[in-house]
Amino acid sequence: MSDGDRNMRNQMSSCVGRLKRLLPPPEEAAGAVDWNVVEESLGVRLPSDYKEFMDTYGGGTIEDFLIIYRFADNIEGTLEIWRNEMWRVRYFWDEVPEWVILEEKWENILPWANTVDDDVCYLLMEPREDPEQWCVVSRDEDMDWSVFEGSMVEFLEEVVAGRRRESWMPYNFPGEEPWFKTTAQYLADTDPG
């Protein structure tokens, strides 16, 4: 591993470490993922902080409001979510910022989370060949867009710490003691039968 790779990994680890102090991860690790298979299926490399978050937390929800996708759990489902979201964004093309590319197979936004109110968070895949430079963009259900000039984990850290608010967030999100629950726990809680 080169010094540059080692420094990048240390920066991401420290970011996930700060998030863990604010948002305790589940007691059981999410399980190993062959990220090469996931990235090959998606057709893009993913940021290291996304992968580290998923290795630590897995897919799940923050306070049953923000639902975070773990692409590795269902690649076909992930691709379907991506296609459906791109279809929806294309439908509102006149309300989409000019920096969003909507050409099929060349889209530059990848959804990684949504809310129960149909707001969506994306990775802005620019430059596409360097996922460590990708930032977070989001939109509310009315197609009002915002940009956060940082990574997914930095965005979550800022939100959970109460330093970042998006217009689509309820006034009481996150609460004073933010919590995370895995997708399995969320599904068990919402459909106990």
Secondary structure, 3 states (H helix, E strand, C coil): CCHHHHHHHHHHHHHHHHHHHHCCCCCCCCCCCCHHHHHHHHCCCCCHHHHHHHHHCCCEEECCCEEECCHHHCHHHHHHHHHHHHHHHHHCHHHCCCCCCCCCCCCCEEEEEEECCCCEEEEECCCCCCHHHCEEEEECCCCCEEEECCCHHHHHHHHHCCCCCCCCCCCCCCCCCCCEEEHHHHHHHHCCC
